[in-house]
Every structure is written in C-alpha cells, then in structure tokens.
C-alpha cells in the first residue's frame, strides 16, 4: 500500500473526554519532538515508559 495517512477518523462512540485526547498529550509532544529532530535518549525513553506505566499500573496478560 503506497502513500501516507493524512487523517484517521475516530471510531464510532469514541469518548473524547478522557486524557489521551488532545494535541498536548505528553506522548504526542514526545512524538513531535523526536520526529522533528529531537533526541531519543535515556531520559526520553524513561519519560515514555512512565507515561505507559501510569496508564496501566498493573500488567495485563
């Protein structure tokens, strides 16, 4: 499949009143920073790990 995704619409019945939405979500900021020349380093890795750990404090298997 050639090309890139320009827009992906929300799934039906998406709850937009949760903290993962919005352009200022910490993960979106990390993505923008790294995509536009920022450095992926140990500090960035630990920050991202903290984001995911806070969303799922206990492993789900």
N, C-alpha and C positions, 0 to 999 in steps of 0.2 A: 504494500500500500504506500503510495507516494504522497508527499505533502505533509502539512502540519496542522495541528488542531488550533483554530483561532478562538473558538468558543465552545464550551460544553455546558449545555443547559442543566439546571438542577433536575434531580429525579422528582417525579410526582410526589406530592405530600412532604417535601423536604422541610424540615423545621429550621428556619434561618435564624431563630432566636437562641442559638447556642454559640459558645465562644469560638468554635472552629471557623465561623464565617467572618468575613471582613478582610480588607486588604492589609490591615495592621496586625494580623495574627503573627505571633513570633516565627512560626515556620515559614510563612510567606516572606517575611523580612529576611530570614536566612537564605532562602532560595534566591531572592532578588540580589542580595549581596554577593553570593558566590557566583551566580550566573553572569554578573556584570563586573567581574574582575576581582571580587573579594577573595580572601584566602580561606581555604578549607584546612583547618589546623586542629590541634588537640582541643583548644578552647571551644571552637565551633562544634566539634564532634560531641564534647561533653554537654554543651548547651542543648543540642538537638536530642541527645539521649535523655536529658532532663525533661524536655517537652513531652517525649513519648512516655517516659516513666510516670509523669503526672497524669496522663490520660488513662493509663492502665496500671495502677499501682501494684496489682497482683497479676502474675502470669495467667493467661487463659490458654489451656491446652485442650 
